[in-house]
Amino acid sequence: MYEKLRKAIDSGLLDKALTNIVPPPSPDEITARSNQLSVHLRPEHIQLLLEWGGSNLDEIRINGLHKMRGDDAFVEFANDYRGFIYKYDREGVVYLEDTDGGLNKQIALSIPDFINEVLLGERCVPFYGDDWLAELKKHKLV
């Protein structure tokens, strides 16, 4: 589901100095945290945590269990250095929250869609720009 993240790391796209892969939490820890939230963790989010934990991956920081926040509508699963928060709703639809203005914008149908097609795919340009798309092409990710 998240093989493209591994390819991005292996290709040299992500800056090693800004990449910190941490051990993932156990399934029991994930279940316990999910039970504390109003919106339970989606299966694709659980898989992300099992594979990547709360790792910093240069362009994106995956929220570990202790940094994960949720409310009655969303679960925050990641953020980036520009201050954007990435979260999903009960159906798994991913939104970008601009912390400067507080606006929520739907950007992907799921976490895998966000990672594979927005962060590391052709739909990156509105969020990361043409230079990022060129880097993805250079590293043979699109």
C-alpha positions in Angstrom: 0.0 0.0 0.0 2.9 2.4 0.8 5.6 1.0 -1.4 6.1 4.3 -3.1 7.3 5.8 0.2 10.1 3.2 0.3 10.9 3.9 -3.4 11.1 7.7 -2.6 13.6 7.0 0.2 15.6 4.4 -1.8 15.8 6.7 -4.9 17.4 9.5 -2.9 14.5 11.9 -3.3 14.0 12.5 0.4 16.8 14.2 2.2 18.5 11.7 4.6 19.2 14.5 7.1 15.5 15.2 7.3 14.4 11.5 7.3 14.1 9.7 10.6 12.4 6.3 10.4 11.2 5.1 13.8 10.0 1.7 15.0 6.3 1.2 14.5 3.9 0.8 17.4 2.4 -2.6 18.2 -1.1 -3.5 16.9 -2.3 -3.4 20.5 -1.0 0.1 21.0 -2.7 1.2 17.8 -6.0 -0.4 18.9 -5.8 1.3 22.3 -5.2 4.7 20.7 -8.0 4.2 18.2 -10.4 3.4 20.9 -9.7 6.8 22.5 -10.7 8.7 19.4 -14.2 9.8 18.3 -13.3 8.8 14.7 -11.6 5.4 14.8 -8.5 4.8 12.8 -9.1 3.7 9.3 -7.5 0.4 8.1 -5.2 2.3 5.7 -4.0 4.5 8.6 -3.3 1.5 10.8 -1.2 0.0 7.9 0.7 3.3 7.6 1.4 3.2 11.3 2.5 -0.4 11.2 4.9 0.3 8.3 6.2 3.8 9.2 5.2 4.6 12.8 5.7 8.2 13.6 8.5 8.7 11.1 9.7 12.0 9.7 10.1 11.6 5.9 11.6 14.9 4.8 8.5 16.4 3.1 6.0 14.9 5.5 5.9 13.9 9.2 3.7 11.0 10.1 2.0 11.5 13.4 2.9 8.8 15.9 0.3 7.6 18.4 1.2 10.3 20.9 1.1 13.2 18.4 -2.1 12.0 16.8 -5.1 14.2 17.4 -8.8 13.8 16.6 -12.1 15.4 17.1 -15.7 14.4 16.2 -15.0 14.8 12.5 -11.3 14.2 11.7 -8.2 12.3 12.7 -4.9 14.1 12.0 -2.3 11.7 10.5 0.5 13.9 9.3 1.9 17.4 8.9 4.6 19.1 7.0 7.3 21.7 7.5 5.1 24.4 5.9 2.5 24.1 8.7 -0.1 22.1 6.8 -2.0 19.4 8.7 -3.3 16.3 6.9 -6.3 14.6 8.3 -9.2 12.3 7.2 -12.8 12.1 8.0 -15.0 9.1 8.9 -15.0 7.9 5.3 -11.2 8.2 5.0 -11.3 11.3 2.7 -8.1 13.3 3.2 -8.1 17.0 3.8 -5.4 19.6 4.1 -5.7 22.1 6.9 -3.9 25.4 6.4 -3.0 26.4 10.0 -2.6 30.1 8.9 -6.1 30.4 7.8 -7.8 27.3 9.2 -9.2 26.3 5.8 -9.8 22.6 5.1 -9.5 21.5 1.5 -10.2 18.0 0.3 -7.2 16.7 -1.5 -7.4 12.9 -1.8 -9.9 10.1 -1.5 -7.8 8.2 1.0 -4.4 8.1 2.7 -2.8 5.9 0.0 -4.3 8.2 -2.7 -2.7 11.1 -0.9 0.7 9.6 -0.5 0.9 7.8 -3.9 -0.8 10.4 -6.1 -0.6 13.8 -4.3 2.6 13.7 -2.3 4.5 11.4 -4.6 2.4 11.5 -7.8 1.2 13.6 -10.7 -1.3 15.5 -8.6 1.4 17.2 -6.5 1.7 20.4 -8.4 -1.0 22.5 -6.7 0.5 21.6 -3.3 4.2 21.1 -3.9 4.8 22.9 -7.2 6.4 22.1 -10.6 9.9 21.7 -9.1 8.6 18.9 -6.9 7.0 17.2 -9.9 10.3 17.5 -11.8 12.1 15.9 -8.8 9.6 13.0 -8.8 10.2 12.5 -12.5 14.0 12.7 -12.1 13.7 9.9 -9.4 11.4 7.9 -11.6 8.5 8.0 -9.2 6.0 9.4 -11.8 
